[in-house]
Amino acid sequence: MVKTLPRATPESVGIPSGALIKLYEALEKQEVHSCMVLRHGKVVSEGWWGPFNSSDPHILFSLSKSFCSTAVGLAVGEGRLTLDDRLLDFFPDLNPKEPSENLKQMRVRDLLTMSCGHETEAWPRGADWGEGDGLRKSFLAHPVPHQPGKKFFYNSLATYMCSAIVQKLTGMKVTQYLKPRLFEPLGIESHRWETSPEDIEFGGWGLHIATESIAKFGQLLLQDGWWEGKRLIPATWIAQASSKQVSNGDGGTNDWGHGYGFQFWRCQTDCFRGDGAFGQLCVVIPRLDMVVAVTACVDDIG
């Protein structure tokens, strides 16, 4: 039987129903697929717009990154790697013959914070996608003009390398690794992650899960990694992952400029989120003890 989150009326947790009605009226004007609002660990509103329903796994696009980051955090907690391990140490057979000094300095930490030192993304060309080592090899061969750790540059293949590292160290794809550590304890039964031609889950994109599963993930983060009396994620990892690790802008009213953690974005209202293209969101608001999960297909989520 699928475990579901407890439900409550909005007023019982201090939220006026009228405010939520206004929220959903606004969402109806956009191509939103679903929205769940939680407070104090209870679902106080939820809605799906056809043809989507509560049991449908939804593609997360880059919200997938936050789940991949969590896999890295669990592996760090188990002593399988450290944030300061060098990228070149993981795939020696794929490394360039003469790696640059900046590439030599690139660490796991730099992959997680999107500060690899790249100026452009390392996508392979054409047929290289079909080669066995295409994505990893392309990333390792890509120019690194900046010192790693200094400059934010959004880079989905950096997350792919995180997925590859987890698979290399554990012998399991990220979903296999997360299943007993995260998915099963949370009651997430329906999940799928798309894989590359080299049989590695993309990490930075391609995860499919249901809206309530997104909400559970957010609630777990809000609870500092505790779930039903058991710690699933180290609290220190959540604190690091959700805090500003690198500057990515000048703040202001732009929610993409308030700092970046380990595959999580900081928000202007002192909260953090996992964020995927077209409006896939897991927003965690500690000061209000709230979580908001959204799936959508909108052009502008600003």
C-alpha positions in Angstrom: 0.0 0.0 0.0 1.4 3.4 -1.0 2.1 5.6 2.0 0.5 9.0 1.7 1.1 12.2 3.6 -1.5 13.2 6.3 -4.2 15.7 5.2 -5.6 18.7 7.2 -7.8 21.7 6.6 -6.0 24.9 5.9 -7.4 26.7 8.9 -6.2 23.9 11.3 -2.6 24.9 10.4 -3.2 28.6 10.3 -3.7 29.2 6.6 -6.9 31.0 5.4 -8.7 28.9 2.8 -9.4 32.1 0.8 -5.6 32.5 0.2 -5.3 29.1 -1.2 -8.3 29.6 -3.4 -6.7 32.7 -4.9 -3.5 30.7 -5.4 -5.3 28.0 -7.4 -7.3 30.5 -9.4 -4.0 32.1 -10.4 -2.5 28.7 -11.3 -5.5 27.9 -13.5 -4.5 30.8 -15.8 -1.2 29.0 -16.5 -0.5 25.6 -17.8 0.1 24.1 -14.4 -0.3 20.3 -14.1 -0.4 20.0 -10.3 0.2 21.8 -7.0 0.4 20.6 -3.4 0.8 22.8 -0.4 2.0 21.4 3.0 2.2 23.0 6.4 3.4 21.3 9.6 3.9 18.1 7.6 0.3 17.9 6.4 -1.2 18.5 3.0 -3.6 21.4 3.2 -4.4 21.8 -0.5 -3.8 19.8 -3.7 -5.0 19.9 -7.2 -4.3 18.3 -10.6 -5.3 19.6 -14.0 -6.3 17.1 -16.7 -5.0 14.9 -18.2 -2.7 14.7 -15.2 -3.7 13.0 -12.0 -2.2 12.2 -8.6 -0.7 8.9 -9.5 1.1 10.1 -12.7 4.9 10.2 -12.5 5.8 13.6 -14.0 9.1 14.5 -15.7 11.1 16.8 -13.4 13.7 18.2 -15.8 16.3 19.9 -13.6 14.5 19.3 -10.4 16.2 15.9 -10.9 19.4 17.5 -9.9 18.3 17.9 -6.3 17.7 14.2 -6.0 21.1 13.4 -7.6 22.8 15.8 -5.1 21.1 13.9 -2.3 22.6 10.6 -3.6 26.0 12.3 -3.4 25.3 13.5 0.1 24.3 10.0 1.2 27.5 8.6 -0.3 29.5 11.2 1.5 27.8 10.3 4.7 28.7 6.7 4.2 32.4 7.6 3.7 32.4 6.6 0.0 33.8 10.0 -1.1 34.5 13.5 0.1 33.5 16.9 -1.4 37.2 17.6 -2.1 37.9 14.4 -4.1 39.2 15.3 -7.5 37.2 14.5 -10.6 40.3 13.1 -12.4 40.6 10.4 -9.8 37.3 8.8 -10.7 37.6 7.9 -14.4 41.4 7.7 -15.1 40.8 5.7 -18.3 38.8 8.6 -19.8 41.1 11.5 -18.7 42.9 13.7 -21.3 46.5 12.8 -21.8 47.6 16.2 -20.7 44.9 17.6 -18.4 45.0 21.4 -17.7 45.8 22.7 -14.3 42.3 23.9 -13.8 40.9 20.4 -14.7 43.3 18.9 -12.2 41.8 21.1 -9.5 38.2 20.3 -10.2 36.5 18.6 -7.2 33.1 17.0 -6.4 32.2 20.2 -4.6 32.7 22.2 -7.9 30.4 19.9 -9.8 27.7 20.3 -7.1 27.9 24.1 -7.0 28.0 24.6 -10.8 31.4 26.2 -10.5 33.5 23.8 -12.6 35.4 26.6 -14.4 33.6 26.1 -17.7 32.6 28.9 -20.0 30.3 26.7 -22.1 28.6 23.4 -21.5 30.4 20.2 -22.6 27.8 18.6 -24.8 29.3 16.1 -27.3 28.6 16.5 -30.9 26.3 14.4 -33.1 27.3 10.7 -33.1 29.3 11.1 -29.9 26.0 10.7 -28.0 26.0 7.1 -29.2 29.5 6.2 -28.1 30.0 4.3 -24.9 31.9 7.0 -23.0 30.5 10.0 -24.9 29.2 12.3 -22.1 31.9 11.6 -19.5 34.7 11.8 -22.1 33.2 15.1 -23.5 33.1 16.6 -20.1 36.6 15.7 -19.2 37.9 16.9 -22.5 36.1 20.3 -22.3 38.2 23.4 -21.8 38.3 24.8 -18.2 39.3 28.4 -18.6 38.4 29.5 -15.1 39.7 28.2 -11.7 37.1 25.8 -10.4 35.1 27.0 -7.4 35.2 30.6 -8.4 32.6 31.2 -11.1 29.0 30.0 -11.3 28.0 28.6 -14.6 24.9 26.4 -14.9 26.0 23.1 -16.2 23.7 20.0 -16.4 26.6 17.8 -17.4 28.3 18.5 -14.1 25.3 16.8 -12.4 25.7 13.9 -14.9 29.2 13.5 -13.7 27.9 13.3 -10.1 25.5 10.5 -11.2 28.5 8.7 -12.9 30.6 9.1 -9.7 27.8 7.6 -7.5 27.4 4.7 -10.0 31.2 4.1 -10.1 31.6 4.1 -6.3 28.5 2.0 -5.4 28.1 -0.2 -8.4 24.5 1.0 -8.6 22.6 3.5 -10.7 21.4 6.4 -8.6 17.8 5.1 -8.5 19.0 1.7 -7.2 21.2 3.4 -4.6 18.4 5.7 -3.5 15.7 3.0 -3.4 16.4 1.6 0.1 17.9 4.9 1.4 15.2 7.3 0.3 12.4 6.1 -2.0 11.3 3.1 0.1 11.3 4.9 3.4 9.3 7.7 1.9 6.9 5.3 0.2 7.9 6.4 -3.3 7.1 3.4 -5.4 6.8 4.8 -8.9 10.0 6.4 -10.2 12.1 6.2 -13.4 15.3 7.9 -14.4 16.3 8.1 -18.1 19.8 6.8 -18.9 22.5 7.8 -21.3 24.0 5.6 -24.0 26.8 4.7 -21.5 24.0 3.3 -19.2 24.3 6.0 -16.6 21.2 7.9 -15.3 21.4 11.5 -16.5 21.4 13.0 -13.0 20.8 16.5 -14.1 17.5 15.7 -15.8 15.2 12.7 -16.7 13.7 11.7 -13.3 10.0 10.9 -13.3 8.1 10.8 -10.0 4.6 11.9 -8.8 3.8 15.2 -7.3 3.3 13.8 -3.8 6.7 12.2 -4.0 8.2 15.7 -4.7 6.3 16.9 -1.6 7.6 14.1 0.5 11.1 14.9 -0.5 10.6 18.6 0.4 9.1 17.6 3.8 12.1 15.3 4.5 14.4 18.3 3.8 12.3 20.5 6.0 12.6 17.9 8.8 16.5 18.0 8.5 16.5 14.5 7.1 14.2 12.8 9.7 11.3 10.6 8.6 9.1 8.6 10.9 11.7 8.6 13.7 14.6 7.6 11.4 17.4 9.7 10.0 17.6 9.3 6.2 19.9 12.2 5.3 22.6 13.7 7.4 21.5 17.1 8.7 24.9 18.6 8.0 24.4 17.7 4.3 21.0 19.4 4.1 22.4 22.5 5.8 25.2 22.7 3.2 23.1 21.7 0.2 20.4 24.3 0.9 22.7 27.2 1.8 24.6 29.6 -0.4 27.8 27.9 -1.5 28.5 30.2 -4.5 27.3 33.5 -5.7 25.1 33.4 -8.9 23.9 37.0 -9.2 23.1 40.2 -7.5 19.9 39.2 -5.7 17.1 41.7 -5.9 13.7 40.4 -7.2 15.3 37.7 -9.4 15.0 34.3 -7.7 17.9 33.0 -9.8 20.4 35.4 -8.2 20.4 34.7 -4.5 23.0 32.0 -4.3 23.3 28.4 -5.2 24.0 25.4 -2.9 24.5 21.8 -3.8 22.0 21.6 -6.7 19.5 23.8 -4.8 18.7 27.4 -5.5 18.3 30.0 -2.7 15.2 32.2 -2.9 14.8 35.9 -2.1 12.3 35.1 0.7 14.9 33.1 2.8 13.9 29.7 1.5 15.3 27.2 -1.0 14.1 25.2 -3.9 14.8 22.4 -6.4 13.9 23.8 -9.8 13.2 22.3 -13.1 12.4 23.7 -16.6 8.8 24.7 -17.3 7.8 24.9 -13.6 8.8 21.7 -11.8 9.3 23.0 -8.2 10.0 21.7 -4.7 10.0 24.8 -2.5 11.0 24.5 1.1 10.1 27.4 3.4 11.6 26.7 6.9 10.4 29.9 8.6 6.8 29.0 7.8 7.2 25.2 8.1 5.9 24.8 4.6 6.6 22.9 1.4 5.1 23.6 -2.0 5.3 21.1 -4.9 4.4 22.0 -8.4 4.5 20.4 -11.9 3.8 22.5 -14.9 4.6 23.4 -18.5 5.0 27.2 -18.4 7.5 29.4 -20.3 8.1 31.8 -17.4 8.2 30.8 -13.8 9.7 34.0 -12.5 
